[in-house]
Amino acid sequence: MDPAWIAVFGTLSGVVVSTVGGITTSSLTSRNQRLASQRQLESAADDKIRQEVRESFVDYLSAYTALRDRILVFRNECSEASAPATLIEAFAPSESTDFNRAFHTLQITASASVSAAADAAQAQLWDLAKATEEHDSEAFERELAAGSPLRRALHAAMRTELGVRGDTALPSTQPRSRRQDLPIRRSSDLR
């Protein structure tokens, strides 16, 4: 074979190898960038959903506490002998409305386990309100005592859904590696 043809074949095969390598590198890079972009979009969507769920949990717990506090105030203000039965919705209309709205939002956004725990807590809260409305001290004390374990079960279900483990919180503003070192403040710690 003529040395000129060897040089031509060598050059052409070098060009082919370089082109195939460039195309392969380009397609792999493009694919990896597309996958990274897709993961980033999915992560952003997951973070947004988690934030909305967290906000619905906070709204529900705030409304629950506000209504429960109004029920306790209502009981203290209305003695059995002096006041006729009054519906809690009449005594605390804004708290009742806010609680119902937060409850319905929670039913839409929460998992089945959180919804079930919220159903139980909500039913107990309305039983507490009914006992207060009817001036039934025995039922009131029973329902007041029944509320605490139901709220603990609700908090546990919410923490599980949000991925909070043990006594640590997972704030979304810190890297995952540091999140496990942060203590969480419980409502019992605030009393």
C-alpha positions in Angstrom: 0.0 0.0 0.0 1.1 3.4 -0.9 2.3 5.5 2.1 0.1 8.4 0.9 -3.0 6.2 1.3 -1.9 5.1 4.7 -1.6 8.8 5.7 -5.1 9.4 4.2 -6.6 6.4 6.1 -4.9 7.4 9.3 -6.2 11.0 9.0 -9.7 9.9 8.1 -9.9 7.3 10.9 -8.6 9.9 13.4 -11.4 12.3 12.2 -14.0 9.5 12.5 -12.8 8.5 16.0 -12.7 12.2 17.1 -16.2 12.8 15.7 -17.7 9.7 17.3 -16.0 10.6 20.6 -17.3 14.2 20.4 -20.8 13.1 19.6 -20.8 10.6 22.4 -19.5 13.1 24.9 -22.0 15.7 23.7 -24.9 13.3 24.0 -23.9 12.0 27.4 -23.3 15.6 28.7 -26.7 16.7 27.3 -28.4 13.7 28.9 -26.8 14.3 32.2 -27.7 18.0 32.1 -31.3 17.1 31.3 -31.5 14.5 34.1 -30.0 17.0 36.6 -32.4 19.7 35.5 -35.3 17.2 35.8 -34.2 16.2 39.3 -33.8 19.9 40.3 -37.4 20.6 39.1 -38.8 17.6 40.9 -36.9 18.6 44.1 -38.3 22.1 43.9 -41.8 20.8 43.4 -41.4 18.4 46.3 -40.1 21.2 48.5 -43.0 23.4 47.5 -45.5 20.7 48.3 -43.8 19.9 51.6 -43.9 23.6 52.5 -47.7 23.8 51.7 -48.4 20.7 53.7 -46.3 22.1 56.7 -48.3 25.4 56.4 -51.6 23.5 56.4 -50.5 21.6 59.5 -49.5 24.8 61.3 -52.8 26.5 60.3 -54.8 23.5 61.6 -52.9 23.3 64.9 -53.2 27.1 65.4 -56.9 27.1 64.6 -57.4 24.0 66.9 -55.6 25.7 69.7 -57.6 29.0 69.3 -60.9 27.2 69.2 -60.0 25.0 72.2 -58.9 28.1 74.2 -62.2 29.8 73.3 -64.1 26.7 74.5 -62.2 26.8 77.8 -63.0 30.6 78.1 -66.6 29.9 77.3 -66.8 27.3 80.0 -65.3 29.6 82.6 -67.6 32.5 81.6 -70.8 30.5 81.6 -71.6 28.8 84.8 -74.2 26.0 84.8 -76.9 27.9 86.6 -76.5 31.3 85.0 -76.4 30.7 81.3 -78.6 28.9 78.9 -77.1 26.5 76.5 -75.3 28.4 73.7 -73.6 27.0 70.7 -69.9 27.4 70.6 -70.3 28.7 67.0 -72.3 31.7 68.4 -69.7 32.3 71.2 -66.6 31.9 69.0 -67.7 32.4 65.4 -64.3 33.4 63.9 -62.5 30.6 65.7 -65.0 28.0 64.6 -64.9 29.2 61.0 -61.1 29.3 61.0 -60.9 25.8 62.5 -63.4 24.4 60.0 -61.4 26.0 57.1 -58.1 24.7 58.4 -59.6 21.2 59.0 -60.9 21.0 55.4 -57.5 22.2 54.0 -55.8 19.6 56.1 -58.1 16.9 54.7 -57.1 17.9 51.2 -53.3 18.2 51.7 -52.5 15.5 54.3 -51.9 11.8 54.1 -54.5 9.2 55.2 -52.8 8.8 58.6 -52.8 12.5 59.4 -56.4 12.9 58.2 -57.5 10.0 60.4 -55.7 11.5 63.4 -57.2 15.0 62.6 -60.6 13.4 62.3 -60.3 12.0 65.8 -58.9 15.2 67.3 -61.6 17.3 65.6 -64.4 15.0 66.8 -63.1 15.2 70.4 -62.9 19.0 70.2 -66.5 19.2 69.1 -67.5 16.8 71.9 -65.7 19.1 74.3 -67.6 22.0 72.8 -70.9 20.1 73.1 -70.2 19.3 76.8 -69.4 22.9 77.4 -72.6 24.1 75.6 -74.7 21.7 77.7 -72.9 22.6 80.9 -72.1 18.9 81.5 -69.1 19.0 83.8 -68.6 15.2 83.8 -68.5 15.0 80.0 -66.3 18.2 79.9 -63.7 16.7 82.2 -63.7 13.4 80.2 -63.3 15.1 76.9 -60.7 17.5 78.2 -58.6 14.5 79.4 -59.2 12.6 76.1 -57.8 15.4 74.0 -54.2 15.2 75.0 -53.5 11.7 73.6 -55.3 12.5 70.4 -53.3 15.7 69.9 -50.1 13.7 70.6 -51.1 11.1 68.0 -51.9 13.9 65.5 -48.5 15.5 66.1 -46.8 12.2 65.7 -48.6 11.6 62.4 -47.7 15.1 61.2 -44.1 14.7 62.1 -43.9 11.3 60.3 -45.4 12.8 57.2 -42.9 15.7 57.3 -40.0 13.4 57.8 -39.2 14.7 61.3 -37.5 11.9 63.3 -37.1 11.7 67.1 -36.4 15.0 68.8 -35.0 16.7 65.7 -36.5 19.1 63.2 -35.6 19.2 59.5 -35.8 22.9 58.6 -35.6 23.3 54.8 -33.1 26.1 55.1 -30.3 24.0 56.3 -28.3 21.3 54.5 -29.6 17.8 55.3 -26.3 16.8 57.1 -26.9 19.5 59.8 -30.6 19.0 60.2 -30.3 16.1 62.6 -28.5 18.2 65.2 -31.3 20.7 65.8 -33.6 20.2 68.8 -37.3 20.8 68.3 -39.4 22.9 70.7 -42.6 21.2 71.8 -45.7 22.9 73.1 -45.2 21.2 76.4 -41.8 22.9 76.7 -43.4 26.3 76.3 -45.7 25.9 79.4 
